Amino acid sequence: MSTHSGLAPGENATVVRYRYGWGMLAGALGLCAFAGIFVFYLLTPDQAAREFNPFVPWVMIILVGPLALLFLVGSLFVLSRTHRVHVDERGMWFSSWNETDLVAWTELRAVRGEPQPKPKDDPKANSLPAALELYPGDANFAQRHGKLVKATDAGPCTVDLPGRATARRLAQAISAHRPDLLR
């Protein structure tokens, strides 16, 4: 992302905040619970309930415990990173930590904010992930915003978002400033 020094979103900008990593946190907590089962097993004083060698729980704790803690710390780090999109009269300002990338309205022909639904005629089809689809006005758009967008050969560039609710909130913010660009 390019840093725009001296430029900032307008005071009337609508801000949409989102975070990634909730699924990673859930997985890390699941691994911690799995390791906790073996700790609980070792701490229960009832010897009659132990049907197998106590060596097995220790091996599982040693294998799963550090991995669970590593995922837990990693997920907390990922969750601490807040992403923001400021939408104003000049464009969309994508901000993450100290990096900002301005996608000006003049660079776009159209924007699709609502996620596409799952095709009804194909029951095995997966619904598309939540993303903001940007229809660029020129061929160099994907190069200018290479860290932000995923370019496809035929069609729009996409900005992945963590969920459909975030895509809807961003579409509402765009409609407040440039409803003519929304598809």
CORLIN-V816509 format. One record per residue. N is the residue number from 1. RES is the residue in one small letter. OMEGA is omega in degrees with one decimal (* if undefined). D_CENTER is the distance of its C-alpha to the mean C-alpha in whole Angstrom. Layout:
# CORLIN-V816509
n:N res:RES omega:OMEGA d_center:D_CENTER
n:N res:RES omega:OMEGA d_center:D_CENTER
This chain:
# CORLIN-V816509
n:1 res:m omega:179.0 d_center:17
n:2 res:s omega:178.5 d_center:20
n:3 res:t omega:-179.1 d_center:21
n:4 res:h omega:179.9 d_center:23
n:5 res:s omega:179.6 d_center:26
n:6 res:g omega:178.8 d_center:28
n:7 res:l omega:178.8 d_center:26
n:8 res:a omega:176.4 d_center:24
n:9 res:p omega:178.8 d_center:22
n:10 res:g omega:-178.7 d_center:25
n:11 res:e omega:-179.6 d_center:26
n:12 res:n omega:-178.9 d_center:26
n:13 res:a omega:173.7 d_center:22
n:14 res:t omega:-176.4 d_center:20
n:15 res:v omega:174.5 d_center:16
n:16 res:v omega:-179.9 d_center:13
n:17 res:r omega:176.0 d_center:11
n:18 res:y omega:179.7 d_center:8
n:19 res:r omega:172.2 d_center:6
n:20 res:y omega:169.2 d_center:4
n:21 res:g omega:-179.4 d_center:7
n:22 res:w omega:178.1 d_center:9
n:23 res:g omega:177.7 d_center:10
n:24 res:m omega:177.5 d_center:11
n:25 res:l omega:178.7 d_center:13
n:26 res:a omega:177.5 d_center:14
n:27 res:g omega:179.0 d_center:15
n:28 res:a omega:177.7 d_center:17
n:29 res:l omega:175.2 d_center:19
n:30 res:g omega:177.0 d_center:20
n:31 res:l omega:177.1 d_center:21
n:32 res:c omega:178.3 d_center:23
n:33 res:a omega:178.9 d_center:25
n:34 res:f omega:176.9 d_center:26
n:35 res:a omega:179.0 d_center:27
n:36 res:g omega:177.0 d_center:29
n:37 res:i omega:-179.7 d_center:31
n:38 res:f omega:175.0 d_center:33
n:39 res:v omega:178.2 d_center:33
n:40 res:f omega:179.6 d_center:34
n:41 res:y omega:-179.5 d_center:37
n:42 res:l omega:-177.3 d_center:38
n:43 res:l omega:178.4 d_center:39
n:44 res:t omega:-176.3 d_center:41
n:45 res:p omega:-175.5 d_center:44
n:46 res:d omega:-179.4 d_center:45
n:47 res:q omega:-179.0 d_center:47
n:48 res:a omega:-178.6 d_center:48
n:49 res:a omega:-178.0 d_center:44
n:50 res:r omega:-177.8 d_center:43
n:51 res:e omega:178.7 d_center:44
n:52 res:f omega:-174.0 d_center:43
n:53 res:n omega:178.9 d_center:43
n:54 res:p omega:176.8 d_center:41
n:55 res:f omega:-177.7 d_center:40
n:56 res:v omega:178.1 d_center:37
n:57 res:p omega:178.6 d_center:35
n:58 res:w omega:178.1 d_center:36
n:59 res:v omega:179.8 d_center:34
n:60 res:m omega:178.3 d_center:31
n:61 res:i omega:-179.2 d_center:31
n:62 res:i omega:-179.6 d_center:31
n:63 res:l omega:-172.3 d_center:29
n:64 res:v omega:-175.3 d_center:26
n:65 res:g omega:179.7 d_center:26
n:66 res:p omega:177.8 d_center:25
n:67 res:l omega:178.8 d_center:22
n:68 res:a omega:179.5 d_center:21
n:69 res:l omega:177.5 d_center:22
n:70 res:l omega:177.2 d_center:20
n:71 res:f omega:179.5 d_center:17
n:72 res:l omega:178.7 d_center:17
n:73 res:v omega:178.8 d_center:17
n:74 res:g omega:-179.8 d_center:15
n:75 res:s omega:177.1 d_center:12
n:76 res:l omega:176.2 d_center:14
n:77 res:f omega:179.7 d_center:13
n:78 res:v omega:179.8 d_center:10
n:79 res:l omega:-179.0 d_center:10
n:80 res:s omega:-178.7 d_center:12
n:81 res:r omega:-179.9 d_center:10
n:82 res:t omega:175.1 d_center:10
n:83 res:h omega:179.2 d_center:9
n:84 res:r omega:170.8 d_center:12
n:85 res:v omega:175.0 d_center:13
n:86 res:h omega:179.4 d_center:17
n:87 res:v omega:179.0 d_center:19
n:88 res:d omega:-175.9 d_center:22
n:89 res:e omega:179.6 d_center:25
n:90 res:r omega:-178.0 d_center:25
n:91 res:g omega:178.9 d_center:21
n:92 res:m omega:-179.5 d_center:17
n:93 res:w omega:178.9 d_center:17
n:94 res:f omega:-177.0 d_center:13
n:95 res:s omega:173.7 d_center:13
n:96 res:s omega:-173.3 d_center:12
n:97 res:w omega:-176.0 d_center:15
n:98 res:n omega:-179.0 d_center:18
n:99 res:e omega:179.2 d_center:17
n:100 res:t omega:177.9 d_center:17
n:101 res:d omega:179.2 d_center:17
n:102 res:l omega:170.4 d_center:19
n:103 res:v omega:-177.0 d_center:19
n:104 res:a omega:179.3 d_center:22
n:105 res:w omega:-179.4 d_center:23
n:106 res:t omega:179.2 d_center:26
n:107 res:e omega:-171.7 d_center:24
n:108 res:l omega:171.3 d_center:23
n:109 res:r omega:-179.0 d_center:25
n:110 res:a omega:177.4 d_center:23
n:111 res:v omega:173.7 d_center:19
n:112 res:r omega:-175.8 d_center:18
n:113 res:g omega:-179.7 d_center:15
n:114 res:e omega:178.6 d_center:16
n:115 res:p omega:178.9 d_center:14
n:116 res:q omega:179.6 d_center:17
n:117 res:p omega:176.0 d_center:19
n:118 res:k omega:178.0 d_center:20
n:119 res:p omega:-175.8 d_center:23
n:120 res:k omega:-177.5 d_center:26
n:121 res:d omega:179.3 d_center:29
n:122 res:d omega:-176.4 d_center:27
n:123 res:p omega:-179.1 d_center:26
n:124 res:k omega:-177.1 d_center:25
n:125 res:a omega:175.6 d_center:22
n:126 res:n omega:175.1 d_center:18
n:127 res:s omega:-178.7 d_center:16
n:128 res:l omega:178.9 d_center:14
n:129 res:p omega:179.8 d_center:10
n:130 res:a omega:179.8 d_center:9
n:131 res:a omega:172.7 d_center:10
n:132 res:l omega:-179.8 d_center:12
n:133 res:e omega:-179.7 d_center:15
n:134 res:l omega:178.1 d_center:17
n:135 res:y omega:-173.5 d_center:21
n:136 res:p omega:179.1 d_center:22
n:137 res:g omega:179.7 d_center:26
n:138 res:d omega:-175.4 d_center:27
n:139 res:a omega:-177.3 d_center:26
n:140 res:n omega:-177.0 d_center:25
n:141 res:f omega:-177.9 d_center:22
n:142 res:a omega:177.9 d_center:20
n:143 res:q omega:-180.0 d_center:22
n:144 res:r omega:-176.2 d_center:22
n:145 res:h omega:-173.8 d_center:18
n:146 res:g omega:179.8 d_center:17
n:147 res:k omega:-175.6 d_center:14
n:148 res:l omega:-170.9 d_center:12
n:149 res:v omega:170.5 d_center:13
n:150 res:k omega:-177.4 d_center:14
n:151 res:a omega:174.3 d_center:18
n:152 res:t omega:-178.5 d_center:19
n:153 res:d omega:-178.2 d_center:23
n:154 res:a omega:176.7 d_center:24
n:155 res:g omega:-172.8 d_center:22
n:156 res:p omega:169.0 d_center:19
n:157 res:c omega:-178.9 d_center:17
n:158 res:t omega:172.0 d_center:13
n:159 res:v omega:-178.5 d_center:10
n:160 res:d omega:179.3 d_center:7
n:161 res:l omega:-175.1 d_center:5
n:162 res:p omega:-179.6 d_center:3
n:163 res:g omega:-178.9 d_center:7
n:164 res:r omega:179.1 d_center:11
n:165 res:a omega:177.2 d_center:12
n:166 res:t omega:178.4 d_center:9
n:167 res:a omega:179.0 d_center:11
n:168 res:r omega:178.8 d_center:14
n:169 res:r omega:178.8 d_center:14
n:170 res:l omega:176.7 d_center:14
n:171 res:a omega:177.4 d_center:16
n:172 res:q omega:179.1 d_center:19
n:173 res:a omega:178.1 d_center:18
n:174 res:i omega:-178.6 d_center:19
n:175 res:s omega:177.6 d_center:22
n:176 res:a omega:-176.6 d_center:24
n:177 res:h omega:-178.4 d_center:24
n:178 res:r omega:-179.6 d_center:24
n:179 res:p omega:-179.8 d_center:25
n:180 res:d omega:-179.0 d_center:27
n:181 res:l omega:-176.0 d_center:24
n:182 res:l omega:174.9 d_center:22
n:183 res:r omega:* d_center:23
